């Protein structure tokens, strides 16, 4: 890279690093398809309007409650580890993984910045040997059970940039946080728009280039 600043490579996960969205398959693994459908069905008055609005944040929050509410952390953790292994074995995009490995070979810092859930992205990050994971978090009760509620905002859109800035400020405070580093970002959808717009080198992963952003390869 031409920049002499520390290089950060930020990767979205769903559709960018993986060949498919991970959220619903994870919920199905933890709760079972029938239970998940039944729980969402009992809350149809709120779920249907969210579907009509295409409110991904609301739908994600409702699905998390339906799949995870009152489930022991240890039990979900076992599912998360098995799920991360399955993703690592079968769902990674070869082209994006090659880019990730090239950044690692260059000594760059790798961070996953994703709207997917931290509970299974942490083990996936360990398998990929990345430096850190910034993702959607879940609330854990005092008796070590998931409440099904999100612990803070869904890590999508502007929240991705906010979380990355906070992380960079903590990790590179002596360099001025974001201003002291060179960021390459990888994304595939409008949920990654802000992350790509903010990057020094934005990389759109997919067959089509978006019209709202010039892309560098």
Buried (B, 14 or more C-beta within 10 A) or exposed (E): EEEEBBBBBBBBBBBBBBBEBBBBBBBBBBBEEEBBEEBBEEEEEEBEEBBEEEEBBBBBBBBBBBBBBEBEBEEBBEBBBEBBBBBBEEBBBEEBBEBBEEBBEEEBBBBBBBBBBBBBBBBBBEBBEBBBBBBBBBBBEEEEBBBBBBEEBBBBBEBBBBBBEEBBBEBBEEBEBBEBBBBBBBBBBEBBBBBBEBBBBBBBBEEEEBEEBEEEE
